Amino acid sequence: MRRIKKNQQLTELLQLLRKTAIENNAAVWRRVASDLEKPTRKRRIVNIYKIEKYAQDNEVVVVPGKVLGTGELTKKVTVAAYNFSDEAYKKIKERGNPLSIKELLEKNPQGKKIRLMC
């Protein structure tokens, strides 16, 4: 029989996302929770160049997965993700603001003016 380990931090984040989605009637947090529930190999992987292409200046972007460092970022954006590569974190830090999903959830529980990158 195969034993499955559970990530306690992810479980707590999922519960917080669902609770906030219900309390604030914010469908974006429900969608982020459902995307993060997927197996690791099926989670979103977004490169910097994709954020550069689709995000606008001074926008908030949520990636329910990992952000990788391929590409250049010229816009000032706030990027919230479950995980960042070291290179992506540095590039976003130079121009914008990298956050965890939990930090963004605390700042914006209503889920207003957020672009979901999938």
N, C-alpha and C positions, 0 to 999 in steps of 0.2 A: 504494500500500500504506500502511495506517495504522500508525503507530508507537505502541506502548503503553508508557507510562512506568510503572515500578514504584516503589512507595513502600518504600524500604529499611527504615524503622523498622517499618512494618506487617509486612513479610516476616519480620523478626527476631522480632517479637512473636508471630506465628503459629507460628514454629518453637519458641519458648520455651513457648508454651501447649501445643502437641502433646507436647513432650518431658516437661513437668511432668505432663500428663494420663496419660501412659504410666507414668512412674516412680511416681506416687502413686495410680494407679488412680482418678483423679478425672474422672468423666464431665462435670462442670460445665465444666472447662477445655476439653475437647474440643468441647463445644457452643458455647462462646464463640468458639473458633477458627473453627468452621464458619460462625457468624453473621458474623464479621468478614471472611471470605473473599468474601462476596457483594459485588456492585458497590455503590458509594457510594449510589446512589439507592434501593437495596433494604435498606440497613442500618437498624437500629432508631433511631427518634427518639422520645424520651420527655420529656414535660414534667414540671416540678416537681409539678404537681397530681396526676399519676398516681403519683409516688413517695409523695406524702403520703397518697393514698388506699389504696395496697396495702401499703406498708412499715409495720412496727411499730417502736416506739421501740427504740433501740440495736441496730438490725439493719444488716447489710451487704447492700447492693444492688449488682448488677453490671448495667451497661447496655452491651451490645456494639454501640455506636453513639454517638449524640450526645444530650446532655441539654440541653434548652432551658428558658428561665426563666419560662414561663407558669405562674402559680399561686404559692401561698405554702407554705412548709415550716414546720411547727410541731414536728415530731418530730426527735429527735437521731438521725440516721442517717449511716452511712458510705456514700458513693456512689462506686463505681469505674466509670469510663466511658472509652471510647476518645477522646472529645472532649466539651468543655463549651462552651456559649456563655458570654460574659462575665457576663451577668446570672445565669445558673444557678449559675455558680461562686461568685459573691458570696452568693447566697441559701443555698447549701449550706454555705459557709464560716461564715456567721453561726450556724447551728444545729448542723451536723454536721462531717463531714470528707470533702472531695472528694479522691479519689485517682485515679491512672491505673491501668489494668488491670495493668500491669507491677508497680507498687508493691504492689497487693493480692496478686498472684501470689507475690511474694517473702515477704509476711507470712503468707499462708495457702496453701501449696502443696497441702495436702490438699483444699482446696475445701469445707471444712465450714462449715455455718451461713451459707450464702450464698443470697440470693434473686435469681434471674435475671429481669430485667424485659424483656419482649419486646413 
